[in-house]
């Protein structure tokens, strides 16, 4: 079989065999798409271009990227057909384009289709919403979607809760069906909350119930193999120079030597996109920080408790305690502001349980920044752990034990020497975040990397 080796041959193939209409011009295909085509044999190129031509490109904004996706799917399908996993003549199912068009005409929203997702809106029409892009707490995860359900059925349900910024439906390019989940972003948090109340466990089909919850966009990375002598400012300057959108750096100092960090840090970026791009860049062996190849992975996002829950908290989280600050000293210091039921110190932080909330708030206000046994302490309200999240963390821990793999499931692996990313010297950093009373600290502790012996 001959290979399609020159751009002019590709042009000839496109014109002669695919007869692409005016909607698609050769100029739409960039160098990356042409190079990808050149990697196929002639039969493969013809099959890809035929599928590309037969695809509904009405809502495809980046046709070159879409073609690259088609090529990727073609290669995957060829491998699976050779392995006998699929039938090459299998039919795809997709959305009802007439109903989709009716929806778009009614709402005036846009629809952008790629091989991996369908994005409705983002932003919405100006006559619907002309404000800033929504922030944290406005995105909702919609799961357990029947695979043959699309925007024409989902959007009318979702828009009952409030104004939609965008809705992203994840797609399976092999079948043409959705992957069973998507993300809807509203223009305000109240609408996101209302969506969860309305649609969680909603029966969209007989015995088919949606699973809906507020989604936390992950903007934080865990980075290991950091020189322990570097300060927060030095780490920020280093990573700000090799990534974009860095907003903050979180480090933890060694208990025994406050002049040194613990060999890892958390990087917080302005948004998920910036964090994702930074993760991709830092994962490259060509990119070094402090002349060293660092380990990087997603940090588990912190799920903030509701204001209603936090309004009942009577426990303080106290960090940056010196080795000399024993539980007895902490108890005596905080008891001056009211009855303290108990104190639990773990390494260089502690939980202080007050009997009355007002006494806890008074101690928080007046003791924050106090120099206690040679170190300035930092105080905040402790945050109750979500019971389901705690169960998921314990399941992840047991699964990691069972499989003996570092980073199983993308994060949280431990006790494997020199394998996986997100590790700290081959092991989880020995830092705790919670204990039997179901409280975890604020800040950035409490990720899957730290399995505290006091947890649970």
Secondary structure, DSSP 8 states (H G I E B T S, - for coil): --B--SHHHHHHHIIIII---TTS-GGGS-HHHHHHHHTSBHHHHHHHHHHHHHS--TT-S-HHHHHHHHHHHHHHHHHHHHTT-S-TT-------HHHHHHHHHHH---EEE-SSEEEEESS--TTT--S----TT-EEEEE---TT--HHHHHHHHTTSS-EEEEEEEE-TTTSSEEEEEEEEESSHHHHHHHHHHHTT-EEETTEE-EEEE-----EEEEE---TT--HHHHHHHHHHHSS-EEEEEEEE-SS-TTSEEEEEEEEESSHHHHHHHHHHHTSTT--BTTB--EEEE--------HHHHTT--EEEEES--TT--HHHHHHHHHTTS-EEEEEEETTEEEEEESSHHHHHHHHHHHTT-EETTEE-EEEE-EE--HHHHHHHHHHHHHHHHHT-TTGGGS---S-TT-SSS-BTTB------B-TT-EE-STT--STT---TT--
